[in-house]
Amino acid sequence: MAELANVAALWSVGYVRAAEVVRVACDVLVAGLEGDGLCMLAGVAYRNADDDVPQVLKAALGELGLDYHAPGSQEAKAAAVRVLAGRVMAGLMAPRDLAFWAHRTIGHDQLPLAERLVELDDVYDCIEYSDQTAAEVDADVVAEARRIIESSRLLP
């Protein structure tokens, strides 16, 4: 179920396609969870996913007790930052890729949760003029990802 929440958050910022949300919804059904909204979501044809997922996702998540984030909203961006920080911590995403994504998708002074990641992308861009190595900046990104994950555990 957590994977559905994660992929929905990533979809809401354009990181994954709607068809990926459908695929994960199918996995959730196979795992034994049920619900009319979930069945509707899992039943969306991949070729129609871009049109149909936005119509059924909120209801499917709601019946599972998962948060829905409107596409492009600040809440969606914050949820996606948390998901991708988790991927960095699990070794599934390179630290530099997280910083680059945050800078490109969110930008400066837009989301306090991601601001340090955005700044670290700037450091990567100017690494040849810096006294830091890429490995040191990677470590800073990992530390920031850890902070993001730990701060999200404190949320109600």
N, C-alpha and C positions, 0 to 999 in steps of 0.2 A: 504494500500500500504506500509505503514511503516513496518508492520509485515513481509511482503515479504522481504524487505531489511534486516530486523533483522535476519530472519531465514536463509537467504542466507549468511549473515556474519557468523553466527554460524556454518553453514554447511562448510564454507570455512576453518574452523579450526578443523573440526571433532567433534563439540559439539552436532550436531544433524545429523540424517541420511538424505539421499537424499529424501526419501519418505516424510519426514516432509516438505521439500521445495515444493513438488508436492501438498501436502494437502493444504498448505497455498496459493499456486497459484490457486487452485480450489476456495478457499474462496474469493480471489481477483476477480476472474471471476464472481462469484455469486453476489458480491458487485457491479458489473456493469462496471468494467474496461474491456477493450478489447485490442486485438492486436494479431497478428499471433504468435509471440514468446511466449506470455503468454498462448495462447491456446495450443501451442505445449508442453509447460512445464506442464500445467494442465492435458494434455492428456497422460502423461507418466504413464505407469503401475507401481504400487508400486514395483512389483517384479523386474522390470528393472531399477528402479530409480538410483541405484548406477552407472549404465553404461550410462544411457541416460541424466540424469540431467546435468552432466558436458558439454554435447554437446549443450544444448539449453538454459542454464541459462543466459549466457552473453547477448544473443540477447533479451531474455525476459526482463531482467532488463533494458537494454539499451532503449528499446522502451517505457518503463515507466519513463525514466529519472532517474533511480536508479543506483548507483555505483555497479560495479562488482569488486570483489576482488579475485585475483587468489588464489587458495587453498594454504594455508601455507605461504602466503606472509606477509610481515610486515604490509601492509595495511589491510589485512584480520584480523590479530591479533589485530590491533588497533580498527577496527570496532567491533570485538567481545568483546573486553574489554568494549567498550562504551555500547553495548547492555546489557551485564551482569551487569555492574554498574547500569544501569537503572533498572534492575530487583531487585537489592539490594535496591535501593531507593524506589521501589514500594512495597517492602516487599515480593517479590516473590522468593527471593534467600537469603540464610543465608550469612552474611558477611564472615564467615570462609570459606564457599564453594567458594566464589569469590577469596579469597586469595589463597586457595589451587589450584584452577583451573589455576590462573595466574602463580603460581610457577611451576606447572606440565607442562603446555602447553607452556609457554613463557620462564621462567627461568630468572636467574640473568643476568643483563647487556645486555639484548637483545632488549628491547623496553622501552624507557624512560617513556612512558605513564603508563606502568604497573609496573615499578620498585618498587614503594612504596608498592604495593599490594604483590609483591613477598617477600619483606622484612618483611611485616607483617605476612606472612605465617611462616617465620622463628620464629617470636616472638611467634606465637601460638605453634609451635613445642617445644619451650623451656619455656613455660609459668610457669612450676613448679619452674624454676630457676629465674624467673623474679619478679619484684615488681609490675607488672601489672596483673590485673585480665582478664579473658576471656571477660568479659563485656566491659572493657576498650579497649581491642584490637578490639572488634566488633565495638565500637564507632569510633575508628581510621579508620577502613576499611570503615565504612559508610561515614565518612568525606572525605576519599579519593575518594570514589565512587561519592560523590557530586562534588568534584573538577573535576573529569573526565567528568562528565555530563556538568558541567558549562563551561569547556574549550572547549567542542565539540560544544557548541552553538556559540562560537566565530569564528568557522571555516567558510570560505566563502561558 
